[in-house]
Amino acid sequence: MPDRQLIRPKLPGGFRDFPPDDFARRQWALERAVEVYHSFGFKPLDTSSVEHFETLAGGDETSKQIYRLFNQTPDYTGESLALRFDLTVSLARMLAANRRAFTFPFKRYQIGEVWRGERQQKGRFKQFLQMDADIVGTASPAADAEIILLVDRTMKALGVEKFSIKLNNRKVLNGFIRSLGIDAEEVDAFLRILDKLDKVGWKGVQDRLAAPKSTSEEMERGAEGMGMDKSAIDRVERFINLSAGNYEKVKVLRDTLKGWETAAEGLEEIETILKLIDAAGLSPGCTLSFEPSVARGLGYYTGPVYETFIDDLPDLGSVMSGGRYDNLVERFSSEAIAATGVSLGVDRLMVGLAELGQAKTADYVSEVLVVGMGSEFQADAFRIASTLREAGVRAEVFLGDSLKLKKQMSYADRTGVKFCAIIGSEEKSHGTAQLKNMSSGVQREIALDKISAAVKGD
Amino acid sequence: MPDRQLIRPKLPGGFRDFPPDDFARRQWALERAVEVYHSFGFKPLDTSSVEHFETLAGGDETSKQIYRLFNQTPDYTGESLALRFDLTVSLARMLAANRRAFTFPFKRYQIGEVWRGERQQKGRFKQFLQMDADIVGTASPAADAEIILLVDRTMKALGVEKFSIKLNNRKVLNGFIRSLGIDAEEVDAFLRILDKLDKVGWKGVQDRLAAPKSTSEEMERGAEGMGMDKSAIDRVERFINLSAGNYEKVKVLRDTLKGWETAAEGLEEIETILKLIDAAGLSPGCTLSFEPSVARGLGYYTGPVYETFIDDLPDLGSVMSGGRYDNLVERFSSEAIAATGVSLGVDRLMVGLAELGQAKTADYVSEVLVVGMGSEFQADAFRIASTLREAGVRAEVFLGDSLKLKKQMSYADRTGVKFCAIIGSEEKSHGTAQLKNMSSGVQREIALDKISAAVKGD
């Protein structure tokens, strides 16, 4: 159709493809994680990518990022459709709709695309893959311990040699904040300041805590102050800099926060988690530390929270984060369901593995290309390839328009095929092929029924 | 938040979830297919779900079904985003954008969700999974033969005992139509009538062919006539009822269509395909037949076309269909890329396998639940489960709020766990567990380090 205008073959900004090499690298990582998740008894499921807008929208900033859908079918009802922006809302919606269909504690993982129409920026995508594992229907800290073990085993399976899991409990943090005499409506401001510890250091945090209380206008501009006195600030410093073993930290904070019920409950949970993890054991490369200052999200979490850092990549940020959120179904049901879970940041992980030189790849490369020396041997090539596949070998025949030997060998080179089995008239009369090892270059004549063993054993 | 209104946890019409059981059944089928695709050297890739609307829209009826996206981010440009409705447009866009990045012939498969805002009807979904395999960058009929072998091996791997692949070539059909003296602008009308053969039978087709030529108004209403005379209709009857072996049919049609270049070319391709498939061999349950009347889509295909039917389910329709479409990149580039490929209808296949009683399931069920007799044995349960996982056993501990034995055994029953390893104070002092086979009910005391062998070997 030469008179039709050509369309520019371009993706919209913030979206991307995964060509075979990128796909194979990501797939390698996902498969390693999936094996670990299965070993713990997590079951995979899938949910619709499309939900009612009302199911997703919380009325906050994220609602503006949600992609809404419309089309022009005759029965288009104006029904308000939208693409999910995470996997948790779908899980909650599914459970709330039919909780009797599930056996609790329910352990599921889900790998799925999510969409967020964020402001465009380098390294951020508007569609990305999430991998979530959650344990639903139990408030037991044993479930939190299980998730941390899952994180440890996953990082190990991914070949990360040294990594750190930081554990805290929002109950401990909340108890501490209350012990400082901070008003309920100022808790979020305090946490936002604390959250900047990694970025601005203790000096920066200290200045903010000491600065006069912000007007709401100042807060809009992100300039917050708490108006705290020196003794309170000293308490904060001691709290976040608490340097001791994990159990010792629990003990110290039990004393410091005596009388604050929630904190005591949180410390009890931390201790249980530590003991169960000790029983199961962590990988040699893993450091688990109880860090009372970790806040991890402001409103969402209700109990233990955890973050995972690759030691050699301190600027990467957490690659597996999560925590307990006992408010899972609150949008849908007045009857609560307790839950705890972790999200693997697939994109960030892939960046990290690449930087570590750890980005292995799922192996889809063909083991043998059966090469007929011209079209009169094409049927032979089909027959031999078929026999090899029956024997469990990934085998190809060359399917190009021209069957020149040079073209076929160049295809083998470029696609990384491990062996070529070459058939000409001499080989055909002998019932053999020339088997060429493409990495060593060594070639030898071999009986057809010996090829699969040679390829597998070589 | 008791004062907040609860949202109804409901999916929009035409969308659905895949809870663990459904997911495991679908996953079983996809994994069998993927194994076959890998054995043929097809490489997986992934493309963005979101494209520019212009990339997708062809101005026809399907354009109305395309879901368009918008959101409310500050940098929303009004860029026209939309969800893909198949996987082929994305493949074409990717290849057209950067064909030098690929080695041809390029064999890729893709499993991905697609979205179509169709009129709502029973058994039809607005989001569904497609699995496509294509060979790009070759016009050789060897590639079509390879796809048909792929179909055969896939159906066999899925456990379908008897199935039929119908093969035709659009060039043969087009040549025949031209030989009837039908005008170019009437070809589509003729094919639409022929396409109804399965539904209305030969009598119905015959009536339509004989009916006076339709006005465009009549065609709008779907009432088409061709105004053909008896001798032409007789030729059509002989053409579609041609009863002979595949090679014999080629021979008969070579005579019948003598002088029609395109038809001769198409018959040559069919013969090559048949010979290559004969060399490789088909599964015992497969019948491959050359069916000159198969049209398979009106404008799209340019060469060989194929459809796959499960013999015991004649009403199901084709579960793997495809063909050659050498116009792959024509929307994007004036330089053509030849392609041939097949699409597996995942939903239809799952219906078919279920009806055949062939719907197997991917096995994610845990092999062992380690049961501590009360909370004082929870750490032991964590330790033992961890050791079992190291040994490659899918092992769980119970993570509920109460650790009553009854609760734990009920969880094991409901989730289908194969064994329970029960630890109480006696077992702990012996360094053993009570290993209960949940299907036979047999229970025996066993040393902890013997559990994994017992579970694997039992």
Interface residues (C-beta under 8 A of the other chain):
Chain A: M1 P2 R4 L6 I7 R8 P9 K10 L11 P12 G13 F15 R16 D17 F18 P19 P20 F23 A24 Q27 H38 S39 F40 G41 K43 P44 L45 D46 T47 S48 S49 V50 E51 H52 E54 T55 S63 K64 Q65 I66 Y67 R68 L69 F70 N71 Q72 T73 P74 D75 Y76 E79 L81 L83 S90 A92 R93 M94 A96 A97 A101 T103 F104 P105 K107 R108 E113 W115 G117 E118 R119 Q120 K126 Q127 I135 G137 T138 A139 S140 A142 A143 A145 E146 L149 R153 K275 L276 I277 D278 A279 A280 G281 V329 E330 R331 F332 S333 S334 Y364 S366 Q378 A379 D380 F382 R383 A385 S386 R389 G392 V393 R394 A395 E396 V397 F398 L399 G400 D401 Y411 R414 T415
Chain B: M1 P2 R4 L6 I7 R8 P9 K10 L11 P12 G13 F15 R16 D17 F18 P19 P20 F23 A24 Q27 H38 S39 F40 G41 K43 P44 L45 D46 T47 S48 S49 V50 E51 H52 E54 T55 S63 K64 Q65 I66 Y67 R68 L69 F70 N71 Q72 T73 P74 D75 Y76 E79 L81 L83 S90 A92 R93 M94 A96 A97 A101 T103 F104 P105 K107 R108 E113 W115 G117 E118 R119 Q120 K126 Q127 I135 G137 T138 A139 S140 A142 A143 A145 E146 L149 R153 K275 L276 I277 D278 A279 A280 G281 V329 E330 R331 F332 S333 S334 Y364 S366 Q378 A379 D380 F382 R383 A385 S386 R389 G392 V393 R394 A395 E396 V397 F398 L399 G400 D401 Y411 R414 T415
